[in-house]
């Protein structure tokens, strides 16, 4: 499975922290670029954004149509039959990107993982399979398949956000993921909004506050 090169946005000066942010099904690494000005991240923070691109593969629920996908989706019930091998393969790829950031001089505690929908599954799974002291995870409009083998070696700080009218990833699936994460000992900051399977301005404001808190004071909370 070939993973295309990442889209990267470097800070004006030296990079001191990184966000690796995964897009959803059928999108690509450019999907969240228009969001960056709204986040208003100060240049002096030295934040590099890394937007990976999912490999193109047939997606069963879309009649086998080939599109960017982190793993296969077998049916509309996201929690029924799960492509565990595909999820673990993309999780390994994301953890390789984390290693590349540390090789470039970014301490692991200054690396945030983020993902929307399918990308959120990979971001969560990667964090829950890693023993690196990551800054945290942003899990946006996503879920956590119970079939995934997760041993959760390190307690994580997780920002989880979901739309009450989400018609792609059911609100209840996100709530179930939240409860599972809390039961595993992770610290979840939960946000829900009057929106569908998307982002909203209020969410962006909340994400910015959480990101700044985790990256400015990664060792103190």
C-alpha positions as CSV (number, residue, x, y, z in Angstrom):
1,X,0.0,0.0,0.0
2,X,1.5,3.3,-1.1
3,X,1.1,6.4,1.0
4,X,1.6,9.6,-1.0
5,X,3.9,12.4,0.4
6,X,2.5,14.6,3.1
7,X,1.4,18.2,2.7
8,X,3.5,20.3,5.2
9,X,3.1,23.9,6.4
10,X,6.2,25.1,8.3
11,X,6.3,27.9,10.8
12,X,8.1,31.2,9.9
13,X,11.0,30.2,12.2
14,X,12.4,27.0,13.6
15,X,9.8,24.3,14.2
16,X,9.5,23.4,17.9
17,X,6.2,21.4,17.8
18,X,4.1,19.5,15.3
19,X,0.5,18.6,14.5
20,X,0.0,15.5,12.3
21,X,-3.6,15.8,11.1
22,X,-5.3,13.1,9.1
23,X,-8.2,13.8,6.7
24,X,-11.4,11.8,6.3
25,X,-12.6,9.3,3.7
26,X,-12.3,10.5,0.1
27,X,-10.5,13.8,1.0
28,X,-6.7,14.5,0.9
29,X,-3.9,16.3,2.7
30,X,-5.1,19.7,1.5
31,X,-8.5,19.3,3.2
32,X,-7.8,21.3,6.3
33,X,-5.5,24.0,4.9
34,X,-8.3,26.6,4.8
35,X,-8.7,26.0,8.5
36,X,-5.2,27.2,9.5
37,X,-5.8,30.9,9.4
38,X,-8.9,30.4,11.6
39,X,-6.8,28.7,14.3
40,X,-4.6,31.8,14.6
41,X,-1.6,30.0,15.8
42,X,1.2,32.5,16.7
43,X,4.3,32.1,14.6
44,X,6.5,32.2,17.6
45,X,5.1,28.9,18.8
46,X,7.0,27.2,16.0
47,X,4.2,24.9,15.0
48,X,4.6,22.7,11.9
49,X,1.5,21.2,10.4
50,X,1.9,17.8,8.7
51,X,-1.1,16.6,6.6
52,X,-0.7,13.0,5.5
53,X,-2.4,11.6,2.4
54,X,-4.3,8.3,2.6
55,X,-3.5,5.7,0.0
56,X,-6.0,5.2,-2.8
57,X,-7.9,1.9,-2.5
58,X,-11.3,0.4,-3.3
59,X,-14.0,1.2,-0.7
60,X,-16.6,-1.6,-0.3
61,X,-19.4,0.7,0.9
62,X,-18.9,2.9,-2.2
63,X,-19.3,-0.1,-4.6
64,X,-15.6,-0.7,-4.7
65,X,-14.8,2.8,-6.0
66,X,-11.1,3.7,-5.6
67,X,-10.5,6.7,-3.4
68,X,-8.2,8.0,-0.7
69,X,-9.0,5.8,2.4
70,X,-7.1,5.0,5.5
71,X,-8.9,1.6,5.6
72,X,-11.8,-0.1,4.0
73,X,-15.4,0.5,5.1
74,X,-17.6,-2.6,4.6
75,X,-21.0,-1.1,5.4
76,X,-23.1,1.7,6.7
77,X,-22.9,0.2,10.2
78,X,-19.4,1.5,11.1
79,X,-19.1,-0.9,14.0
80,X,-20.2,-4.1,12.4
81,X,-17.4,-5.6,10.2
82,X,-14.2,-3.7,10.7
83,X,-11.1,-3.6,8.5
84,X,-8.7,-4.1,11.4
85,X,-5.7,-4.9,9.2
86,X,-6.2,-1.7,7.3
87,X,-6.5,0.4,10.4
88,X,-3.4,-1.1,11.9
89,X,-1.4,-0.6,8.7
90,X,-2.3,3.1,8.6
91,X,-1.7,3.3,12.4
92,X,1.8,2.0,11.8
93,X,2.3,4.6,9.1
94,X,1.2,7.4,11.4
95,X,3.6,6.2,14.1
96,X,6.4,6.2,11.5
97,X,5.5,9.9,10.8
98,X,5.8,10.6,14.5
99,X,9.3,9.0,14.4
100,X,10.2,11.2,11.5
101,X,9.2,14.3,13.4
102,X,11.3,13.3,16.4
103,X,14.2,12.6,14.0
104,X,13.8,16.2,12.8
105,X,14.2,17.4,16.4
106,X,10.6,17.7,17.7
107,X,10.3,16.2,21.1
108,X,7.4,13.6,21.2
109,X,5.7,15.6,24.0
110,X,5.4,18.5,21.5
111,X,3.7,16.3,18.9
112,X,-0.1,16.4,18.6
113,X,-2.1,13.8,16.6
114,X,-5.4,14.9,15.0
115,X,-7.9,13.3,12.7
116,X,-11.4,13.8,11.2
117,X,-13.8,10.8,10.8
118,X,-11.7,7.9,9.4
119,X,-8.5,9.9,10.1
120,X,-9.7,10.3,13.8
121,X,-9.9,6.5,14.1
122,X,-6.2,6.3,13.0
123,X,-5.1,9.1,15.2
124,X,-6.7,7.6,18.3
125,X,-5.5,4.1,17.5
126,X,-1.9,5.3,17.0
127,X,-1.9,7.2,20.3
128,X,-3.4,4.2,22.1
129,X,-0.7,1.9,20.6
130,X,2.3,4.1,21.2
131,X,4.4,4.5,24.3
132,X,5.7,7.9,23.3
133,X,4.7,10.9,25.6
134,X,2.7,12.7,23.0
135,X,1.0,16.0,23.6
136,X,-2.4,14.6,22.9
137,X,-5.0,13.7,20.3
138,X,-7.8,15.7,18.6
139,X,-10.6,13.2,17.7
140,X,-13.0,15.0,15.4
141,X,-16.4,13.5,14.3
142,X,-15.0,10.0,14.8
143,X,-15.4,6.7,16.6
144,X,-13.4,3.8,18.0
145,X,-14.1,0.3,16.7
146,X,-14.3,-2.2,19.6
147,X,-12.6,-4.8,17.4
148,X,-9.3,-2.8,17.6
149,X,-6.6,-4.3,19.8
150,X,-5.5,-1.4,22.0
151,X,-3.3,-1.8,25.0
152,X,-3.1,1.9,25.9
153,X,0.3,2.0,27.5
154,X,0.2,5.8,28.3
155,X,-2.7,7.9,29.6
156,X,-3.6,10.5,26.9
157,X,-5.1,13.9,26.8
158,X,-7.9,13.8,24.2
159,X,-10.0,16.5,22.6
160,X,-13.1,14.8,21.3
161,X,-15.7,16.8,19.3
162,X,-18.9,15.6,17.5
163,X,-22.0,17.0,15.8
164,X,-25.4,16.1,17.3
165,X,-26.8,15.8,13.7
166,X,-24.0,13.7,12.3
167,X,-25.5,11.4,9.7
168,X,-22.2,9.6,8.9
169,X,-20.7,8.8,12.2
170,X,-23.6,8.5,14.7
171,X,-23.4,10.7,17.8
172,X,-23.9,7.6,19.9
173,X,-20.8,6.0,18.4
174,X,-18.8,9.0,19.5
175,X,-20.3,8.9,23.0
176,X,-19.5,5.2,23.2
177,X,-15.9,5.9,22.2
178,X,-15.7,8.6,24.9
179,X,-16.8,6.2,27.6
180,X,-14.4,3.5,26.4
181,X,-11.5,6.0,26.4
182,X,-12.4,7.2,29.9
183,X,-12.7,3.6,31.1
184,X,-9.1,3.1,29.8
185,X,-7.9,5.9,31.9
186,X,-7.6,8.7,29.4
187,X,-8.5,12.3,30.0
188,X,-11.2,13.3,27.5
189,X,-12.4,16.8,26.9
190,X,-15.7,16.3,25.2
191,X,-17.4,18.9,23.0
192,X,-20.6,18.5,21.0
193,X,-22.2,21.0,18.5
194,X,-25.4,21.6,16.5
195,X,-23.8,20.4,13.2
196,X,-23.6,17.5,10.9
197,X,-20.5,15.6,9.8
198,X,-18.3,18.7,9.6
199,X,-16.6,21.4,11.6
200,X,-18.1,24.6,12.9
201,X,-16.6,28.0,14.1
202,X,-17.3,27.3,17.7
203,X,-15.4,24.0,17.4
204,X,-12.4,25.7,15.8
205,X,-12.3,28.1,18.8
206,X,-12.4,25.3,21.2
207,X,-9.8,23.3,19.3
208,X,-7.4,26.3,19.3
209,X,-7.7,26.8,23.1
210,X,-7.0,23.1,23.7
211,X,-4.1,23.0,21.2
212,X,-2.5,26.0,22.7
213,X,-2.9,24.6,26.2
214,X,-1.3,21.3,25.3
215,X,1.6,22.7,23.3
216,X,2.4,25.6,25.6
217,X,2.3,23.6,28.8
218,X,2.8,19.9,27.7
219,X,4.5,19.0,31.0
220,X,2.2,20.6,33.5
221,X,-1.3,19.1,33.0
